[in-house]
Amino acid sequence: MHYVILRDDDTNAFTPVEYLERLYRPFLNRGLPVNLATIPSVRSDVTLPDGSPEGYLLAKGQNSPPFAPLTDNPKLVDYLHKNDGYQVLQHGCHHDTWEFDLKNRSEIISRLQHGAKCLADAGFSQPSTFVAPHDKLSKESYEELVKRFSVVSTGWFELRRLPTVWWPQFLWKKVNRHPHWQVDQTLLLSHPGCLLSCYRSYDTMLDRIGEAIDRQPVTVLVTHWWEYFRNNTPDDRFIEVLHRTADYLASRSDVRVISFSELAKNRPVLN
Protein backbone atom coordinates (compact mmCIF):
# COMPACT_ATOMS: atom_id res chain seq x y z
CA MET A 1 0.00 0.00 0.00
CA HIS A 2 1.21 3.50 -0.83
CA TYR A 3 0.14 6.35 1.46
CA VAL A 4 -0.29 9.88 0.09
CA ILE A 5 -0.66 13.04 2.17
CA LEU A 6 -1.89 16.14 0.32
CA ARG A 7 -0.46 19.31 1.91
CA ASP A 8 -1.61 22.76 0.82
CA ASP A 9 0.49 25.59 2.25
CA ASP A 10 -0.21 29.16 3.34
CA THR A 11 -3.89 29.31 4.24
CA ASN A 12 -4.23 32.51 6.27
CA ALA A 13 -6.70 35.18 7.34
CA PHE A 14 -6.77 36.61 3.80
CA THR A 15 -7.51 33.32 2.02
CA PRO A 16 -10.88 33.47 0.20
CA VAL A 17 -13.15 30.57 1.06
CA GLU A 18 -14.26 30.39 -2.56
CA TYR A 19 -10.72 29.55 -3.68
CA LEU A 20 -10.36 26.61 -1.31
CA GLU A 21 -13.86 25.38 -2.15
CA ARG A 22 -13.16 25.39 -5.89
CA LEU A 23 -9.84 23.59 -5.47
CA TYR A 24 -10.77 20.95 -2.97
CA ARG A 25 -14.46 20.07 -3.31
CA PRO A 26 -13.56 17.09 -5.56
CA PHE A 27 -11.22 15.79 -2.84
CA LEU A 28 -13.69 16.35 -0.02
CA ASN A 29 -16.51 14.66 -1.95
CA ARG A 30 -14.32 11.59 -2.41
CA GLY A 31 -13.37 11.48 1.27
CA LEU A 32 -9.75 12.41 0.50
CA PRO A 33 -8.36 14.53 3.38
CA VAL A 34 -6.74 17.87 2.63
CA ASN A 35 -4.05 19.07 5.05
CA LEU A 36 -3.92 22.86 5.23
CA ALA A 37 -0.62 24.28 6.50
CA THR A 38 -2.18 27.33 8.12
CA ILE A 39 -0.43 30.56 9.11
CA PRO A 40 -1.89 31.38 12.55
CA SER A 41 -1.36 35.18 12.44
CA VAL A 42 -0.03 36.22 9.07
CA ARG A 43 2.24 39.24 8.68
CA SER A 44 0.65 41.36 5.97
CA ASP A 45 3.62 43.44 4.77
CA VAL A 46 5.87 40.61 3.58
CA THR A 47 7.00 41.27 0.01
CA LEU A 48 8.90 39.59 -2.78
CA PRO A 49 12.26 41.07 -3.95
CA ASP A 50 10.39 43.19 -6.51
CA GLY A 51 8.27 44.76 -3.77
CA SER A 52 5.04 42.96 -4.63
CA PRO A 53 3.15 41.14 -1.85
CA GLU A 54 3.82 37.45 -1.25
CA GLY A 55 1.51 35.26 -3.32
CA TYR A 56 -0.48 34.12 -0.28
CA LEU A 57 -1.41 37.78 0.41
CA LEU A 58 -3.09 38.27 -2.98
CA ALA A 59 -6.49 38.95 -1.42
CA LYS A 60 -5.47 41.31 1.38
CA GLY A 61 -6.97 44.78 1.49
CA GLN A 62 -5.09 48.08 1.19
CA ASN A 63 -5.49 48.96 4.86
CA SER A 64 -4.80 45.58 6.36
CA PRO A 65 -3.38 45.39 9.90
CA PRO A 66 0.30 44.42 10.19
CA PHE A 67 -0.66 41.05 11.65
CA ALA A 68 -3.92 39.26 10.89
CA PRO A 69 -4.90 36.29 13.08
CA LEU A 70 -7.14 33.63 11.61
CA THR A 71 -10.09 34.94 13.64
CA ASP A 72 -10.08 38.05 11.43
CA ASN A 73 -11.76 35.88 8.77
CA PRO A 74 -14.77 34.27 10.51
CA LYS A 75 -16.14 33.09 7.15
CA LEU A 76 -12.99 31.04 6.58
CA VAL A 77 -12.93 29.71 10.14
CA ASP A 78 -16.59 28.65 9.87
CA TYR A 79 -15.95 26.99 6.49
CA LEU A 80 -13.02 24.96 7.84
CA HIS A 81 -15.01 23.81 10.86
CA LYS A 82 -17.96 22.72 8.69
CA ASN A 83 -15.79 20.61 6.38
CA ASP A 84 -14.06 17.98 8.46
CA GLY A 85 -12.07 16.74 5.46
CA TYR A 86 -9.70 19.60 6.13
CA GLN A 87 -6.98 19.17 8.72
CA VAL A 88 -5.38 22.34 10.05
CA LEU A 89 -1.60 22.20 10.57
CA GLN A 90 0.54 24.87 12.22
CA HIS A 91 2.61 26.66 9.57
CA GLY A 92 4.90 28.86 11.62
CA CYS A 93 3.37 31.84 13.40
CA HIS A 94 3.57 34.94 11.17
CA HIS A 95 5.42 33.42 8.17
CA ASP A 96 7.83 36.32 7.96
CA THR A 97 11.22 35.73 6.34
CA TRP A 98 13.15 32.70 7.69
CA GLU A 99 10.84 32.74 10.69
CA PHE A 100 12.18 29.62 12.41
CA ASP A 101 15.78 29.84 11.23
CA LEU A 102 16.49 31.41 14.62
CA LYS A 103 19.01 30.83 17.40
CA ASN A 104 17.05 32.68 20.10
CA ARG A 105 15.24 29.87 21.90
CA SER A 106 12.89 32.14 23.86
CA GLU A 107 11.79 33.79 20.60
CA ILE A 108 11.21 30.37 19.03
CA ILE A 109 9.09 29.24 21.99
CA SER A 110 7.17 32.52 22.02
CA ARG A 111 6.28 32.16 18.32
CA LEU A 112 5.25 28.52 18.73
CA GLN A 113 3.02 29.37 21.68
CA HIS A 114 1.51 32.43 20.04
CA GLY A 115 0.77 30.48 16.87
CA ALA A 116 -0.91 27.71 18.85
CA LYS A 117 -2.97 30.30 20.75
CA CYS A 118 -4.15 31.96 17.52
CA LEU A 119 -5.32 28.58 16.20
CA ALA A 120 -7.01 27.81 19.54
CA ASP A 121 -8.76 31.20 19.44
CA ALA A 122 -10.24 30.10 16.10
CA GLY A 123 -11.52 26.90 17.72
CA PHE A 124 -8.87 24.49 16.45
CA SER A 125 -7.17 22.01 18.75
CA GLN A 126 -3.40 21.90 19.05
CA PRO A 127 -2.15 20.54 15.70
CA SER A 128 -0.01 17.42 15.81
CA THR A 129 1.93 18.55 12.73
CA PHE A 130 4.22 21.52 12.16
CA VAL A 131 5.15 22.68 8.64
CA ALA A 132 8.40 24.61 8.35
CA PRO A 133 8.05 28.06 6.74
CA HIS A 134 10.42 28.33 3.77
CA ASP A 135 11.71 24.83 4.63
CA LYS A 136 14.22 26.43 7.00
CA LEU A 137 14.63 25.37 10.63
CA SER A 138 17.50 26.01 13.02
CA LYS A 139 18.94 23.40 15.37
CA GLU A 140 17.19 25.15 18.25
CA SER A 141 13.86 25.11 16.41
CA TYR A 142 14.13 21.38 15.73
CA GLU A 143 14.78 20.75 19.43
CA GLU A 144 11.67 22.67 20.44
CA LEU A 145 9.45 21.15 17.73
CA VAL A 146 10.07 17.52 18.75
CA LYS A 147 8.87 18.42 22.26
CA ARG A 148 5.51 19.58 20.89
CA PHE A 149 4.64 17.85 17.60
CA SER A 150 4.21 14.27 16.39
CA VAL A 151 5.13 15.20 12.81
CA VAL A 152 7.43 17.83 11.30
CA SER A 153 7.02 18.26 7.54
CA THR A 154 9.65 20.09 5.52
CA GLY A 155 11.35 19.94 2.14
CA TRP A 156 14.70 18.47 3.12
CA PHE A 157 17.12 18.06 6.00
CA GLU A 158 20.63 19.49 6.32
CA LEU A 159 23.21 18.06 8.71
CA ARG A 160 24.45 21.50 9.82
CA ARG A 161 20.96 22.50 10.92
CA LEU A 162 20.35 19.41 13.05
CA PRO A 163 21.18 18.88 16.73
CA THR A 164 24.49 17.02 16.99
CA VAL A 165 22.97 14.12 18.90
CA TRP A 166 20.66 13.48 15.91
CA TRP A 167 23.54 13.07 13.47
CA PRO A 168 23.89 9.24 13.71
CA GLN A 169 20.19 8.76 12.88
CA PHE A 170 20.39 11.29 10.06
CA LEU A 171 23.48 9.65 8.55
CA TRP A 172 21.76 6.26 8.71
CA LYS A 173 18.83 7.77 6.81
CA LYS A 174 21.19 9.28 4.23
CA VAL A 175 23.13 6.06 3.68
CA ASN A 176 19.90 4.17 3.15
CA ARG A 177 18.42 6.96 1.02
CA HIS A 178 15.32 7.16 3.17
CA PRO A 179 13.17 10.27 2.59
CA HIS A 180 11.66 10.12 6.08
CA TRP A 181 13.01 9.39 9.55
CA GLN A 182 12.20 9.68 13.22
CA VAL A 183 13.63 11.27 16.37
CA ASP A 184 12.12 10.14 19.66
CA GLN A 185 8.37 10.02 18.92
CA THR A 186 8.40 12.67 16.18
CA LEU A 187 8.22 11.71 12.50
CA LEU A 188 10.39 13.89 10.25
CA LEU A 189 9.03 13.93 6.70
CA SER A 190 10.52 15.35 3.51
CA HIS A 191 8.73 15.72 0.17
CA PRO A 192 9.80 15.26 -3.47
CA GLY A 193 9.54 18.97 -4.32
CA CYS A 194 6.34 20.85 -5.09
CA LEU A 195 5.05 18.57 -7.84
CA LEU A 196 1.73 20.45 -8.01
CA SER A 197 3.08 23.84 -8.97
CA CYS A 198 2.34 26.40 -11.67
CA TYR A 199 6.08 26.46 -12.36
CA ARG A 200 6.06 22.86 -13.64
CA SER A 201 4.75 21.41 -16.89
CA TYR A 202 1.00 20.79 -16.67
CA ASP A 203 1.33 18.10 -19.36
CA THR A 204 3.62 15.86 -17.29
CA MET A 205 2.57 16.79 -13.75
CA LEU A 206 0.40 13.74 -13.17
CA ASP A 207 3.12 11.43 -14.50
CA ARG A 208 5.66 12.88 -12.05
CA ILE A 209 3.17 12.45 -9.19
CA GLY A 210 2.61 8.80 -10.09
CA GLU A 211 6.36 8.17 -10.25
CA ALA A 212 6.91 9.76 -6.83
CA ILE A 213 4.14 7.68 -5.26
CA ASP A 214 5.52 4.46 -6.72
CA ARG A 215 9.02 5.12 -5.34
CA GLN A 216 8.12 5.03 -1.65
CA PRO A 217 5.48 3.95 0.88
CA VAL A 218 4.68 7.49 2.10
CA THR A 219 4.58 10.55 -0.18
CA VAL A 220 3.80 14.12 0.83
CA LEU A 221 2.32 16.05 -2.11
CA VAL A 222 2.78 19.80 -1.63
CA THR A 223 0.93 22.59 -3.37
CA HIS A 224 -0.06 26.22 -2.70
CA TRP A 225 -3.65 27.42 -3.17
CA TRP A 226 -2.58 30.86 -4.33
CA GLU A 227 -0.65 29.49 -7.32
CA TYR A 228 -4.01 28.53 -8.85
CA PHE A 229 -5.29 32.13 -8.56
CA ARG A 230 -2.35 34.32 -9.48
CA ASN A 231 -3.45 37.97 -9.71
CA ASN A 232 -6.82 36.75 -8.42
CA THR A 233 -7.46 35.07 -11.78
CA PRO A 234 -8.22 31.35 -11.79
CA ASP A 235 -5.80 29.23 -13.80
CA ASP A 236 -8.41 26.84 -15.17
CA ARG A 237 -5.92 24.47 -16.74
CA PHE A 238 -3.91 24.11 -13.53
CA ILE A 239 -7.10 23.60 -11.51
CA GLU A 240 -8.12 20.88 -13.94
CA VAL A 241 -4.79 19.11 -13.31
CA LEU A 242 -5.45 19.25 -9.55
CA HIS A 243 -8.91 17.76 -10.03
CA ARG A 244 -7.51 15.05 -12.28
CA THR A 245 -5.10 14.29 -9.44
CA ALA A 246 -8.09 13.66 -7.17
CA ASP A 247 -9.52 11.27 -9.79
CA TYR A 248 -6.16 9.53 -10.11
CA LEU A 249 -5.63 9.07 -6.37
CA ALA A 250 -9.16 7.79 -5.85
CA SER A 251 -8.84 5.34 -8.75
CA ARG A 252 -5.73 3.54 -7.52
CA SER A 253 -6.56 0.56 -5.33
CA ASP A 254 -3.00 0.49 -3.99
CA VAL A 255 -3.11 4.12 -2.79
CA ARG A 256 -4.65 5.53 0.38
CA VAL A 257 -4.87 9.26 0.90
CA ILE A 258 -4.49 10.00 4.59
CA SER A 259 -4.03 12.94 6.95
CA PHE A 260 -0.91 13.70 8.94
CA SER A 261 -2.76 12.89 12.15
CA GLU A 262 -3.67 9.43 10.82
CA LEU A 263 -0.03 8.88 9.92
CA ALA A 264 1.07 9.89 13.41
CA LYS A 265 -1.50 7.62 15.01
CA ASN A 266 -1.09 4.46 12.91
CA ARG A 267 2.63 4.75 12.10
CA PRO A 268 2.84 2.78 8.83
CA VAL A 269 6.24 1.84 7.41
CA LEU A 270 7.73 5.15 6.24
CA ASN A 271 10.43 4.05 3.81
C-alpha positions as CSV (number, residue, x, y, z in Angstrom):
1,M,0.0,0.0,0.0
2,H,1.2,3.5,-0.8
3,Y,0.1,6.4,1.5
4,V,-0.3,9.9,0.1
5,I,-0.7,13.0,2.2
6,L,-1.9,16.1,0.3
7,R,-0.5,19.3,1.9
8,D,-1.6,22.8,0.8
9,D,0.5,25.6,2.3
10,D,-0.2,29.2,3.3
11,T,-3.9,29.3,4.2
12,N,-4.2,32.5,6.3
13,A,-6.7,35.2,7.3
14,F,-6.8,36.6,3.8
15,T,-7.5,33.3,2.0
16,P,-10.9,33.5,0.2
17,V,-13.2,30.6,1.1
18,E,-14.3,30.4,-2.6
19,Y,-10.7,29.5,-3.7
20,L,-10.4,26.6,-1.3
21,E,-13.9,25.4,-2.2
22,R,-13.2,25.4,-5.9
23,L,-9.8,23.6,-5.5
24,Y,-10.8,20.9,-3.0
25,R,-14.5,20.1,-3.3
26,P,-13.6,17.1,-5.6
27,F,-11.2,15.8,-2.8
28,L,-13.7,16.3,0.0
29,N,-16.5,14.7,-1.9
30,R,-14.3,11.6,-2.4
31,G,-13.4,11.5,1.3
32,L,-9.8,12.4,0.5
33,P,-8.4,14.5,3.4
34,V,-6.7,17.9,2.6
35,N,-4.0,19.1,5.0
36,L,-3.9,22.9,5.2
37,A,-0.6,24.3,6.5
38,T,-2.2,27.3,8.1
39,I,-0.4,30.6,9.1
40,P,-1.9,31.4,12.6
41,S,-1.4,35.2,12.4
42,V,0.0,36.2,9.1
43,R,2.2,39.2,8.7
44,S,0.6,41.4,6.0
45,D,3.6,43.4,4.8
46,V,5.9,40.6,3.6
47,T,7.0,41.3,0.0
48,L,8.9,39.6,-2.8
49,P,12.3,41.1,-4.0
50,D,10.4,43.2,-6.5
51,G,8.3,44.8,-3.8
52,S,5.0,43.0,-4.6
53,P,3.1,41.1,-1.8
54,E,3.8,37.5,-1.3
55,G,1.5,35.3,-3.3
56,Y,-0.5,34.1,-0.3
57,L,-1.4,37.8,0.4
58,L,-3.1,38.3,-3.0
59,A,-6.5,39.0,-1.4
60,K,-5.5,41.3,1.4
61,G,-7.0,44.8,1.5
62,Q,-5.1,48.1,1.2
63,N,-5.5,49.0,4.9
64,S,-4.8,45.6,6.4
65,P,-3.4,45.4,9.9
66,P,0.3,44.4,10.2
67,F,-0.7,41.1,11.7
68,A,-3.9,39.3,10.9
69,P,-4.9,36.3,13.1
70,L,-7.1,33.6,11.6
71,T,-10.1,34.9,13.6
72,D,-10.1,38.1,11.4
73,N,-11.8,35.9,8.8
74,P,-14.8,34.3,10.5
75,K,-16.1,33.1,7.1
76,L,-13.0,31.0,6.6
77,V,-12.9,29.7,10.1
78,D,-16.6,28.6,9.9
79,Y,-15.9,27.0,6.5
80,L,-13.0,25.0,7.8
81,H,-15.0,23.8,10.9
82,K,-18.0,22.7,8.7
83,N,-15.8,20.6,6.4
84,D,-14.1,18.0,8.5
85,G,-12.1,16.7,5.5
86,Y,-9.7,19.6,6.1
87,Q,-7.0,19.2,8.7
88,V,-5.4,22.3,10.0
89,L,-1.6,22.2,10.6
90,Q,0.5,24.9,12.2
91,H,2.6,26.7,9.6
92,G,4.9,28.9,11.6
93,C,3.4,31.8,13.4
94,H,3.6,34.9,11.2
95,H,5.4,33.4,8.2
96,D,7.8,36.3,8.0
97,T,11.2,35.7,6.3
98,W,13.1,32.7,7.7
99,E,10.8,32.7,10.7
100,F,12.2,29.6,12.4
101,D,15.8,29.8,11.2
102,L,16.5,31.4,14.6
103,K,19.0,30.8,17.4
104,N,17.1,32.7,20.1
105,R,15.2,29.9,21.9
106,S,12.9,32.1,23.9
107,E,11.8,33.8,20.6
108,I,11.2,30.4,19.0
109,I,9.1,29.2,22.0
110,S,7.2,32.5,22.0
111,R,6.3,32.2,18.3
112,L,5.2,28.5,18.7
113,Q,3.0,29.4,21.7
114,H,1.5,32.4,20.0
115,G,0.8,30.5,16.9
116,A,-0.9,27.7,18.8
117,K,-3.0,30.3,20.8
118,C,-4.2,32.0,17.5
119,L,-5.3,28.6,16.2
120,A,-7.0,27.8,19.5
121,D,-8.8,31.2,19.4
122,A,-10.2,30.1,16.1
123,G,-11.5,26.9,17.7
124,F,-8.9,24.5,16.4
125,S,-7.2,22.0,18.7
126,Q,-3.4,21.9,19.1
127,P,-2.1,20.5,15.7
128,S,0.0,17.4,15.8
129,T,1.9,18.6,12.7
130,F,4.2,21.5,12.2
131,V,5.1,22.7,8.6
132,A,8.4,24.6,8.3
133,P,8.0,28.1,6.7
134,H,10.4,28.3,3.8
135,D,11.7,24.8,4.6
136,K,14.2,26.4,7.0
137,L,14.6,25.4,10.6
138,S,17.5,26.0,13.0
139,K,18.9,23.4,15.4
140,E,17.2,25.1,18.3
141,S,13.9,25.1,16.4
142,Y,14.1,21.4,15.7
143,E,14.8,20.7,19.4
144,E,11.7,22.7,20.4
145,L,9.4,21.1,17.7
146,V,10.1,17.5,18.7
147,K,8.9,18.4,22.3
148,R,5.5,19.6,20.9
149,F,4.6,17.8,17.6
150,S,4.2,14.3,16.4
151,V,5.1,15.2,12.8
152,V,7.4,17.8,11.3
153,S,7.0,18.3,7.5
154,T,9.7,20.1,5.5
155,G,11.4,19.9,2.1
156,W,14.7,18.5,3.1
157,F,17.1,18.1,6.0
158,E,20.6,19.5,6.3
159,L,23.2,18.1,8.7
160,R,24.5,21.5,9.8
161,R,21.0,22.5,10.9
162,L,20.3,19.4,13.1
163,P,21.2,18.9,16.7
164,T,24.5,17.0,17.0
165,V,23.0,14.1,18.9
166,W,20.7,13.5,15.9
167,W,23.5,13.1,13.5
168,P,23.9,9.2,13.7
169,Q,20.2,8.8,12.9
170,F,20.4,11.3,10.1
171,L,23.5,9.7,8.6
172,W,21.8,6.3,8.7
173,K,18.8,7.8,6.8
174,K,21.2,9.3,4.2
175,V,23.1,6.1,3.7
176,N,19.9,4.2,3.2
177,R,18.4,7.0,1.0
178,H,15.3,7.2,3.2
179,P,13.2,10.3,2.6
180,H,11.7,10.1,6.1
181,W,13.0,9.4,9.6
182,Q,12.2,9.7,13.2
183,V,13.6,11.3,16.4
184,D,12.1,10.1,19.7
185,Q,8.4,10.0,18.9
186,T,8.4,12.7,16.2
187,L,8.2,11.7,12.5
188,L,10.4,13.9,10.2
189,L,9.0,13.9,6.7
190,S,10.5,15.3,3.5
191,H,8.7,15.7,0.2
192,P,9.8,15.3,-3.5
193,G,9.5,19.0,-4.3
194,C,6.3,20.9,-5.1
195,L,5.0,18.6,-7.8
196,L,1.7,20.4,-8.0
197,S,3.1,23.8,-9.0
198,C,2.3,26.4,-11.7
199,Y,6.1,26.5,-12.4
200,R,6.1,22.9,-13.6
201,S,4.8,21.4,-16.9
202,Y,1.0,20.8,-16.7
203,D,1.3,18.1,-19.4
204,T,3.6,15.9,-17.3
205,M,2.6,16.8,-13.7
206,L,0.4,13.7,-13.2
207,D,3.1,11.4,-14.5
208,R,5.7,12.9,-12.0
209,I,3.2,12.5,-9.2
210,G,2.6,8.8,-10.1
211,E,6.4,8.2,-10.2
212,A,6.9,9.8,-6.8
213,I,4.1,7.7,-5.3
214,D,5.5,4.5,-6.7
215,R,9.0,5.1,-5.3
216,Q,8.1,5.0,-1.6
217,P,5.5,3.9,0.9
218,V,4.7,7.5,2.1
219,T,4.6,10.5,-0.2
220,V,3.8,14.1,0.8
221,L,2.3,16.0,-2.1
222,V,2.8,19.8,-1.6
223,T,0.9,22.6,-3.4
224,H,-0.1,26.2,-2.7
225,W,-3.7,27.4,-3.2
226,W,-2.6,30.9,-4.3
227,E,-0.7,29.5,-7.3
228,Y,-4.0,28.5,-8.9
229,F,-5.3,32.1,-8.6
230,R,-2.3,34.3,-9.5
231,N,-3.4,38.0,-9.7
232,N,-6.8,36.8,-8.4
233,T,-7.5,35.1,-11.8
234,P,-8.2,31.4,-11.8
235,D,-5.8,29.2,-13.8
236,D,-8.4,26.8,-15.2
237,R,-5.9,24.5,-16.7
238,F,-3.9,24.1,-13.5
239,I,-7.1,23.6,-11.5
240,E,-8.1,20.9,-13.9
241,V,-4.8,19.1,-13.3
242,L,-5.4,19.3,-9.6
243,H,-8.9,17.8,-10.0
244,R,-7.5,15.0,-12.3
245,T,-5.1,14.3,-9.4
246,A,-8.1,13.7,-7.2
247,D,-9.5,11.3,-9.8
248,Y,-6.2,9.5,-10.1
249,L,-5.6,9.1,-6.4
250,A,-9.2,7.8,-5.9
251,S,-8.8,5.3,-8.8
252,R,-5.7,3.5,-7.5
253,S,-6.6,0.6,-5.3
254,D,-3.0,0.5,-4.0
255,V,-3.1,4.1,-2.8
256,R,-4.6,5.5,0.4
257,V,-4.9,9.3,0.9
258,I,-4.5,10.0,4.6
259,S,-4.0,12.9,7.0
260,F,-0.9,13.7,8.9
261,S,-2.8,12.9,12.1
262,E,-3.7,9.4,10.8
263,L,0.0,8.9,9.9
264,A,1.1,9.9,13.4
265,K,-1.5,7.6,15.0
266,N,-1.1,4.5,12.9
267,R,2.6,4.8,12.1
268,P,2.8,2.8,8.8
269,V,6.2,1.8,7.4
270,L,7.7,5.2,6.2
271,N,10.4,4.0,3.8
